[in-house]
Amino acid sequence: MKVEVGAKSDIVRRRFIMTMNSATFLPDWVSPPGETILDLMNEKAWTQVELAQKLGYTLKQLKLLIEGKVSLTEDTALRLEQVLGSTVNFWLNREIKYRVHLTGIEPLEKTNTQSI
């Protein structure tokens, strides 16, 4: 089936409008905090070596953090806040959402069960 360019862009536009009109958008994906760290590092035109030094980490520690192989701690969140910006809560929330996503368990606020 051949789709004309105009028809394809019309489909994309309708999907966008449907998404924007929906009451709640709940993506079924989560990116690791490391992706945000890399984005901000690149925005500042820093190398991983430079960022590691600014954070007070070794290059190996930074790589493990970026790859999501170690958890982002409160101390790390504070360092990221001071070096890259945003808030400790932002960084910790990114970590929590990522780890919950990895487990496949829905957070309590999204389930339909009542708490005691």
SVG drawing of the C-alpha trace seen along z (x, -y; Angstrom):
<svg xmlns="http://www.w3.org/2000/svg" viewBox="-9 -25 48 32">
<polyline fill="none" stroke="black" stroke-width="0.4" points="0.0,0.0 1.5,-3.3 0.9,-6.3 1.1,-9.7 3.3,-12.2 0.4,-14.5 -1.7,-11.7 1.2,-10.5 1.7,-13.9 -2.1,-14.2 -2.0,-10.9 0.9,-12.2 -0.9,-15.5 -4.1,-13.7 -2.1,-11.4 -0.4,-14.5 -3.8,-16.2 -5.2,-13.1 -2.2,-12.9 -2.5,-16.5 -6.2,-16.2 -6.0,-13.1 -6.5,-13.9 -3.5,-11.8 -0.4,-10.9 1.4,-7.9 4.4,-6.9 5.3,-3.2 9.0,-3.9 11.5,-5.5 15.0,-6.6 17.8,-6.1 19.1,-9.2 22.4,-8.6 20.8,-9.8 20.0,-13.2 23.5,-13.4 24.9,-12.8 22.6,-15.4 23.5,-18.1 27.2,-17.2 27.1,-17.5 25.1,-20.8 28.0,-22.2 30.5,-20.7 32.3,-18.8 34.0,-15.5 33.3,-12.6 36.7,-13.2 35.8,-16.8 32.4,-15.9 33.9,-13.2 36.5,-15.7 33.8,-18.3 31.7,-15.7 34.7,-14.3 34.4,-10.9 36.7,-8.7 35.9,-8.2 34.9,-4.6 32.5,-5.7 30.9,-8.2 30.6,-5.6 28.9,-3.1 26.4,-5.9 25.7,-6.9 25.2,-3.2 22.8,-2.7 24.9,0.0 25.0,-1.8 22.2,-3.6 22.1,-7.3 22.3,-8.1 21.4,-11.2 25.1,-12.3 25.2,-11.8 22.0,-13.8 23.5,-16.6 26.6,-16.7 24.6,-16.6 22.5,-19.5 25.6,-21.5 27.4,-20.7 24.7,-20.2 21.7,-22.0 18.1,-21.0 17.3,-19.8 18.2,-16.9 14.5,-15.8 14.6,-15.9 17.6,-13.5 16.2,-11.2 12.9,-11.0 14.6,-10.1 16.4,-7.3 13.3,-6.0 11.2,-6.0 14.0,-4.2 14.5,-1.5 10.7,-0.9 10.4,-0.6 13.2,2.0 11.4,4.1 8.1,4.0 6.2,3.1 3.8,0.2 4.2,-2.5 1.4,-2.6 -0.1,-5.8 -0.9,-4.2 -2.5,-1.0 -6.3,-0.8 -5.9,0.8 -6.5,-1.1 -4.0,-1.5 -4.7,-0.8"/>
</svg>
